[in-house]
Amino acid sequence: MVADFARPLPFAVINDVLGVPPEDRDWLGEALAVLQHGFERQRENDRAAVQAANDAAEQLLSYFAGLLDQRAAEPADDLMTALAARHADGQDRQDLIANCIFFILAGHQTTTTLLTLGTYLLCTHPGARAAVQRDSGLWPAAVEEMLRLITPITFTAVAPRTDADIQGVACPAGQPRPLFLAAANRDPATFPDPDRFDISRTPNPHLSFSAGAHFCLGAPLARMHGEVALSTLFTRLPSMAVLTTPDITASVPARQVDHFTVTWQQG
């Protein structure tokens, strides 16, 4: 499920949006995998993995700097061309190039998790599955409930602009605090029976895309991925069933699933 569907689909889409040439995408995928592995292993003080990630980051920065220059000289119908038109220099240019890497990482890894674990939720909740197969208009609400339960990005760090007191806990201005989005999404004060997968849940004010000024830029694309890809999958393979449970290899700060095997009947 991961290698053949949930990972390549959003990766291809996000590269199309950005404007990465198809011939470069295999290399890009390998470099991003090395970078992500370094992120995962840094807490274990895996120096080899971190060094490999640093090398990959340098290569990626160099690649996107070159692609930005190419689009400035030869505009195309893609996001890189729009970015190149900003004529950024100095630190602004470095930030822009770094954000190209982040754009792809954030734009496909989290969606891969949504598609993988969303499939698992539907396969293991036959009532919800039958409902969306019977009424396609239920898919948006089903995807919102998947986002709430899965919470692809489980926590983020925030720093209050002013001194704050939250239920007796002092939060000084400027001091970063971890904000556990996954916990907020299962707050029983907001979500009755919060561990239940309920595609009829309304309202559903989950925080899987964060909130306020830092609301996820890619939320509309992620929602579209979930609705289009999953509805197509369960239409084409209506008898799909779980063969092995999802292999979740990381949950902080991003959930990562490496393997999930499904089966279905032909015909």
N, C-alpha and C positions, 0 to 999 in steps of 0.2 A: 504493500500500500504506500509506503513512504518513498521507496526508490523509484517505483514505476508510475506514481500518480501525484501524491501530495507534495513531493519536493520539486519535480521538474516543471509542473504546471505554473505555480506562482513565480518560480525562478525565470521561466521563459517570458511571462507577461511583464514582470518588472524590468527585465532587460530590454524588452521591446519599448516600453515607456521611456526608459532612460536613453536608449539608442546605442547599446553595446552591440557591435557587429556579431552575427551568429558564429563566425569562425573563432572568435575570442572567448566564447562562453564556457567551453570546457576548461580552459586554463583558469578563467575567472572563478568558476565553481570550486576548483581545487584550491586556489589561493584563499578563498573565503573560508573553506573548510579548515585549512591550517590555522587561519586567524581565529576562528571560533573555538577550535580545540585549545588554543593558547588561553583564551578567555576562561574556558572551563577548568584548565589545569593550574591556573595561577595560584589558587588557594591551596593547592597541594605542593606549592613551591617546586613545580616541575620546570626546572630551568631550561631544559632542551625544548620543551613545548613552547615556552614563552619566547625563547630566542627565535624559534622557527616562525612564530606568529609575528614577531618584530620584523623579520626578513620579509614575510609575506605582506605586511603592512607597507613597507617601503616600496615593494614592487607594485602594489595596488595604487599607491599615491602617484608613483611615476606614470603608471598606465593611464590613470584618469587625467593627469595633467596633460599628457600627450593627446588624449581624446578631446579634451576641452579645446586645445589649440587647433586641432583638426576641424572641429565644428565651427570655430571662429572663422576659419578660412573657407570652409565648405559647409554652409548651413544645411541642415536636414530637418525633417518633421519629427523632432524628438525633444525630450527635456534637456539633453546636453546642449543643444543649440540655444534653447532659451537661457540656460545658465551662462553659456559663453557670451551671450549678448549683454550680460551685465558688466563686462569689462572690469572685473574685480582684479585688484592687485594686492600685494603684501599679504597681511594676515587674512584679509577677506578672501583672497584667492585660495589660501591654504585651507581655510574653513570650508569653502565651497567644494574643494577637491575631496576633503575628508568626508563631507556629507554625501558625496556620491557613493562612497563605500557603505556608509551607514544606511543610505536609501535602499540599497540592494539587500543588505543584511536584515534590516527591519522589515523590508517589504516582502520577503519570502519565507524566512524562518518561522515567524509567528503564524503566517497563513498556513504553512505546512503543518504546524501543530493543530491549528483549527480544523483543517480538512481531515487529518488523521484521527484525532480524538472525537471529532464530530461524527465520523463514520462509526467509530466504536460505540458512541452513545446511542445512535439510531439502531445499530445491530443488536444492542443489548436492551433496548426498550421498544418492544414490538408494537405497543399501542401508539407511541409517538411516530414510529416509522410508518405504520398503516395510515395514520392521519395525514402526513405530508404526501404520501403516495396517492391518497384519495383526493386531497385538496391542495393544489400547488400554491394557493394563496397563503398557506400556513408557513411557508419556508422562511420568510423574513423573521417571524417570531421565533421559529425553531433555531435559527442561527444566533439570534440574540441570547437565547437561553444557553446555547452551546458556549458562546463567548463568556457568559457569566460563570458557568461551572468550570470551564477549562482555564480561563484567565491566562492566556499565553505568556504575558509578562506579569510575573507574580508580585514583584515589588519594584519600587523606584525610590529615589532619595529626593527629598524636598527640604528647602530651607525657608523658614518663616521670614517675611519681610519686617515684621515687628514682633516684639515679645508676645507670646501667647501662652495661655493656660488651657490645656485640654483635659478635662475630667481630673484635675488635680495634678497633672503632669506638666512641669514647666518646659516650654519650648522657646529658648532664647532666639532672638533675631539673628539670622545668618548662620545658625548651627544646623547642619543637615540632619534630618531625621528620616529613618526608613518608613515608607508608606506601603503597607502590605495590601495590595490591591486584591489578592486572592482571598484574604480574610474579610475584607470589606464586602466582597461579592457573596459571602456566605453569612452575612450579619443577620441573625434571626429577627432583629428589630426592624429590618427593612424587607427581608425576604422570608415569608412564612415557609416553614419546612425547607430550609435553604439547601439541604443536600439532595433534594428530589429534582430530577430532570422533568420540568413541566413546561412544555412548549406553549401552554395557554397562559403563562404567568404574565400578569399585567397589573400595574406598571412593572417595568424591568429596568430600573436605573443603575445598571451595573457600571463598574469603573474600569472595565477591561481596556478601554482606550484612554484612560486617565480622564482629566477634566480641566476646564478653564483654559488658560493660555497654552497649556501643554497638551491639549487634546490631540490625539493621534492624527497626523496629517493624512495617513493612508487608510483611515477608517472606512470611507466609502468603497475603496477598492477591496479591502478585506471582506466587507460585507457582501460585495458582489461576487467575490471568489466563492464564499461559502454558499450563497444561494444558487449560483449557476453551476458550480462544479459538483456540489453534493446532489442537487436535484437531478442533474444529468446522470451522475453515477448510479443513483438508486432507480432511475428510469431504465437505464441500459442493463443494469444487473439487479433486478428486483429480488432475486433469491440470495443475495450476498449474505454471508454469515461469518462469524469470527472463527478463525482457525487457531491463532495464538493471541494472547493479550498484548497490548502495546508495550513496547520496551522503552520506558521513560528513563532516559539517562541523565537528565538534568532538570532542575525545577527552579533554580535561582541564578540570575533574575528571570531567565526565560525557560519555559518548559521546552524540552527537546525530546523528540521521539525518534529513535533510530530504526526500529523495525515494528511492523504490525502486519501479520499475514491474514488474509481473508480467503474465502472460497465461495464458489457459486455453482449452480447447475447450468449447464449449457442448454440452449434452446428457448 
